[in-house]
Amino acid sequence: MTRLSVEMLAADTVDPITSAGHAQLGIAVLLGIAVIVLLITTFKLHAFLSLTIGSLVLGAAAGAPLDKAIASFTAGLGTTVAGVGVLIALGSILGRLLADSGGADEIVDTILAKASGRTMPWAMALIAALIGLPLFFEVGIVLLIPVVLMVAKRGNYSLIRIGIPALAGLSVMHGLVPPHPGPLAAIDAVHANLGVTLALGVLVALPTVVIAGPLFARYAARWVDVTPPERMIPQRPSEDLERRPGFAATVATVLLPVVLMLGKALTDIVVDDPENGVQRAMDVIGSPLIALLAAVIVGMFTLGRAAGFTRDRITSTVEISLAPIAGILLIVGAGGGFKQTLIDIGVGQMILDFSKDWNISALLLAWLIAVAIRLATGSATVATISAAGLVAPLAADMSTTHTALLVLAIGAGSLFFSHVNDAGFWLVKEYFGMSVGQTVRTWSVMETLISVTGLGCVLLLSLVL
């Protein structure tokens, strides 16, 4: 299903907590989002607090009793954290093991050793995609960009020519492929199948990385020519590592949860019998929790122990990995609270009433909503969670495949045109030593290309699946 029609869409069956009309609800939504944008961009308030306040303003403006608005927000927060919190934590542990053990360096060094001048941009995109699977975007930037700077300096490569593919690989994984927070939250909001979403996400990610990475980098390098800033070029850290994990073991560990979740999705399609023993086993083994937990446990041996880590060192690595995700969990949870408030005041029904006669794809509508919120807030995660809450009713009668495509359309929209209100914009600008204008012509255009290409791939898949 890709077209909106009153016969194919069903509204939320829960009675709204307010009797406000469509006009008041529309004003409330705009006011709630405006408050969030203003608090994040102008007052520099943390996104968790901004989403919390915006949710309360949304409920109040819609005429909902304050106690019910609070109950909606807290229920949404709790449900979202319960659904994705453990997965985010496990992903963070795996990423930290990968970084601290030297496994990430092993992937980088092995691929770069086999790459020549012409294949270097493709090698950087591959490295970023592999490392970007278990790592959050900001962690991936901090881990990978110093490597890009060193390669550009020592090999006399154009920084933009090899840097853009690396950024594209990281960004695409962040926006489209679970277990990253945005896609996980959207999957939870629209009740999509994680395995199917992961499979289609990888399918969409491949051409998107190619187009927005190595191919676009050819032109971006002509527009902007910068040299790696000396102050940003790191020296290889002298870690107290006895050795590094092997390349094959490291890649196998990173891909293990992906293989398990894809295996579950494939079994569901091929067997399609809930009572079948194989399918029941794969339902357990391929569940996100077990898949990521298995990767973490395996990683303690293939990454931690292989690097000579003691038990205490592995324990310390796990503890350290959990601290940085507190803010992410709170933002994702508050986004879930905002989403639930939108649903409970009846915004889903309002969108259905307005859009039932539109000749527009539900996937395109989801993308446009995510784009608008992304441009306003600068946060891909906030855009994904908010848009998912707004369009969740559209998934009511969608097939499993098209519900997954709805998640990917939202994810693609959440990456559109990163600019000055996005922390990633400034991170890239400083690492690459570019001006604001140069960052817009490279990073911002790349993000827009990812968003549009991702949407195009999603719409093409919707025609054939």
N, C-alpha and C positions, 0 to 999 in steps of 0.2 A: 504494500500500500504506500503510495506516495502523494496522492491527491487528497485534499480536504473535502469532506462531504458530510452532511449531517447524518446520513445513514451509517457511515463508517466510523464516526468518532463518537465516543461516549464521554460524558463529563464525569467528574469525580462524584461518587455517590454520597459522599459525606455532606451533610447540610452545612452551608457556610455559617461562620460565626457572626456575620453581620448581614443586615438586610439592605445594604447600600446598593444603589443602582449602578449601571455601567459607567456613567459619567463620573460619579464619586470614586468608584474603584480605579478608573483610569487616572484620575488626579492623584489618588493615594499612591499608586504604583510609581508615577513620575516623581512625586514628592519623596517617597522612600528611597528611590535610586539616586535622586538629586542630593539627598542628605548624605548618603554613603559616598558619593563622588566628592562632595564638598569637604567632608571630613578627611577623606584619604588624601586628596590633592592639595587642598588649601591649608587645612589645619594639621596635616601630616599625622593624623591619628592612626593608630594601628588598625589594620583591616578588621581584626576581631571585634574591637570596640565599635568601629564604624558600622559593621554589619549588625551588631546587636542593637545599637541606637536606631539605625535605619529600619530594622524590623519593627521596633516599637512605634516609630513614627508612622510606618506603613499601616499597622493595625489601628492606631488612633485616628489617622486620617480617613480610614475606611469605616469608621464608626463602630469598630468592634470593642466590646468591653475589655478594659485593660487586662483583667485577670485571664481572660480567654486568649488574648494576644500573647501574653507571657507564656501561657501553657502551650500554645502552638509553637512558639519559638523554642522553648526548652525541649519539647517532644521531638521537634525536627533536629535539634542539635544532638540529642541523645541517640536518635535512630541513625543519623549519619555517622557519628563517631563509632557507634557499635558496628556499623556495616563496613567501614573502610579504615578505622583507626588501627586495628591490629595489622592490616595489610601494609599500611604506610610504615608502621614501626618495623615490620620484617624487611621491607624493602630498604629501609635506612640501614639496618644492621648489615645486610648483604653488601650494600654499597660501601660501607665503612670497612668491612673486611677486604673488599676488593682494593680499596685505596691503600689501607695501612699495610697490607701484606706485600705490596709491590706487584700484585696481579694486574692492576691497570697499566703500570709501567711495562710489564711483560707484553701485554697486548700491543701497546704503542710501539715498543722497540722492535717486536717481531714483524709487524706489518710494515713499519717504516724501513726496515732493513731490506725488504723485498720490493720496495716501491722505487720507481725511477722518477725523473722530473715530470714526465707527462702523466704518469699515474698517481702522482702525489696527492692532487685534490681528491681523487676517488678513494685513495687510502685514508685520507683524513675523514672523509664522510663515513667510511666503514668503521673506523675506530670510534668515531663519535656515536654512531648508531649502536655499536656493541656496548660501549661504556654507558650510553644513555639509557639502556634498558632498565638497569636496577637503580640508577642514580637520579636524584632530583636535579632539575635543570641548573640551579645555582651551584650545587656541588660539582656537577659535571663541568660547568664553566671554569670553576676554580681549579679543577683537576686537569682539564684538557688544554685550556688556553695557554698556560705557561709552556706546554709542550709545543703548541703551534708557534709560539714566539721563538722558542729555541730552534725549531726546524727551519723557520723562515730566516733566522739570523745565520745559522751555521751552513745551511744549504743555499743561501742567497736566493730564496724563493720570494715571490710577491706575497706579502702578508695577507692581502685580501683574497688572492687566488687560492690559498690553502686554508685561510681562516673561515671564509664563508661556508665551504662545505662542512667544516667541523661544527659551526654554529647551526647549520641547517639540520644535521644529524641529531644534535641534542634537542633542538626545538621541536622537531617533528615527533620524536619519541615522547617528549614532555606533554604535547598537546593531544596526541592521538592514541598512544599505546599504554594500556594498564601494565604495571601497577602504579602509574603516576597518579597523584591525588585528584587532578581534574577529571580524567576519564573514569576513575573509580567512583567518584561522587556522582557523575552523570549516569553511569551504569546503575547505581543504586537508586537514583531519583526516577528513572524511567523504567526500572525493572528489566534491564537488558541482560542477556546471557553473556557472562564475562568471556567465556571461551570463544564464542562466535565473534564478539566485539574485538577480542585480541587478534583473531585470525584475519578479520577484515581490516583491522587497524594496521597490521603489518603489510597487508596487500596494498592499502592506500599509501602507507608510509614510503614504500620503495620508490615508486615513480616520483613522489613528492620530493624526497631527498635528492634524487637525481636532478630534477628540474631546478629546484631552488638552491641546490648546492653546487656541484661541479659545473653545470651548464651556465647558471646565472653568474657564477664567479668569474667566468671569462669576460663578461661585460662589466661587472662591477670593478674588476681590476683596472679597466681602462678609465673608468670614471674617477676612481680614487686610488692614489698611489701614496702609501705611507710606509715608513720603515718601523720595525719593531722598537718601541721605546726602551732604551737601555735600562731604565729604572724598573721596568716590569719583567725583564728577562731573568728568570731564576737560575740558580745553579742547582745541579742535581743534589737533593738532600742526602746527607750521609747518615742514612738510617742504620739503626743497630740490628740489621737483618742478617741472619746467618746465610740465607739464600732466598730466592724468589720462586713462587710456584710456577710450574710449567705452563706454556701457552695453551696446550690442548686441555689440560685440567681446568685452567681458568675460564676458557671459553665455554667448556662443558658446564661448569658451575653456573655461569651467568645465564646460559640458555636453558638450564634444567627446568625452572618454573614455566617458561614459555612452552617447552615441549610437553610438559605434563598437562597444562591447561588446553593446549591445542589437541592433545590426545583425547581429552575428555570431550571436547567439541566434536571431533571426528567420530568418536564412538557413538555419541548421541545421534549423529546423522546416519551412520552406517547400520547400527544395531536397532536403534529406535524401539527398544523394549525395556521399560522401566523395571521389569522383573528379571531381566537377563543378568546372570551373575557377573559377566564381564563389564556390562554397563554400570552395574551397581558399584563394582570395585573402582572403575574409572571415575565415577561420580565423587568418590571419596578422595582418591589419589590426585585427581585433576582439579579439585576445588582450590580456589585461590589461597585459602589459609594453609592447607596441607602442602600445596606446591611450593609456596614461598618458605614455609617452615622447613620443608625438606631441603631446599636450596641453602638455607642458613646453616642447618646442621651439617650438610655435606661441605659447605664452604669453610666451616670451622676446621675441617681436616684438609681439604684440597687447597685452601688458601692460608688459613691461620697456622696450622701445624706444619704445612709444607714450607712456610716462611720461618719456621723455628720458634713460633710463638709458644710460650708456656700457657698453662691453663689460666693463670692469673692475667696474662697479657690478653688472652682472648676475652676473658670476662671484662677487663677494662675497656677493650675495644667496643664490646656490646653496650656497656654503660655510656660511653662517650657518644655513641651513634644515636642514642635516644634523646639526648638533651636538645639538639638543634631542631627536632621535629615538633616540639611543644607548640611553637607558634603556628606551624602549618596545620597541626591537628585542630587548634582552636579556630583558625580561619575557615577550614573546611567544615567544622562543626557549626560555626555561626552561619556559614553559607547555607547549610542544611536547615538551620532554624529560619532563615529568611525565606528559603524555598517553601517550607511548610506553612509559614504565615501567608505567603502568596496563595497557596492552595486553599487554606482554610477560610480565607476571606472571599473566595469565589472567583479569583482571577482566571483560573483555568476555564471555567464556564464562560467567562466574559470573552476570552480569546476565541473559544469555539463559536460563540454566537456571532462575533465580528467576522471570523474568517471562514465560516461555513460556505459562503457564496464566493469567496475569492478563488480565482483560477491560479493558485500558486502552490508549488510543492511544499509539503510539510517540512521537508529537509531544508529547502531554501529559507523558509520562514524561521526555522531554528537557527540557521547560520546567520541570518540578518540580526536576530535578537542578540546573539552572542557577540557579533561585531559591534553593535551599538554599545553594549555594556563594556566591552574591551576598550573601545576608544575612550569611553568616559572614565573608567576606573584605572586603566593601565594594568590590571591584574588578569592573567589568563585563567587562574583558578576561580576568582570571583565571577568572571564572565561565564565560565562553564557551569558553575553551580547555580547561579541565578537564572541563566537561560534554561537549564534543565528543569528547574522548578516551574518556569513559565510554560514550557511546552510539554511537560509530562503528560497532560491529558491527551495529547495528540497520539501518544503511543498506545492508547487503550486497546485498539483493535488491529494494531500493526503485527505483522509476522515477526518471528524471532530475528530474521535477517534484517528487516527494515528498522526494527527497534535499535539494533546495533548500529545501523547506518545513521540513525538519528543522533546517537551519541557522537559518532565521528563528525557529523555535520556541525554539531555544537563545538566540538573540540577544534575543528578547523576555523570556525568563526572566532574562537577565543584567542587566536594567534594573530589576527589581522592588525597590521600597521602599528607596531610598537613605537611609541614616541616618548616625549619627555616626562610623562607621568608613570612610566614603567621603570622599575629598578633595573631590569635587565638592559635597558637602553643605556643607562649610565655605566653599568658594569662593562659592557662591550666597548663603549666610548673610551673609558679610562685604560682598559687593558690594551687596546689597539692604538692608543694615542691619537685619536681622531677628533676633529671638531664636531660640533652638533650637526652641521650641514652634511659632513662626510658620513656621519653615523646614520643619518636619515637616508642618504643615497645608497647605502650598503645594507646595514642591519634592518632598517625599517622596510625597505623595499623587499628584502629577502623574506621577512615575516609575512608581508602581504602576499607575496608569490606563493608561500607555503599555504596560506589560508585559501586562496583562490584555486590553486591546484588541487588541494585536498578536497574542496567542495566539488570540483569537476570530477574527480575520481569517484566520490561518493554518489553523485548523480548518475554517472555511467553505470556503476554497480547496481544502482536501484532499478535500472532498465533491464538488466539481465538476470537478476536474482529474485 
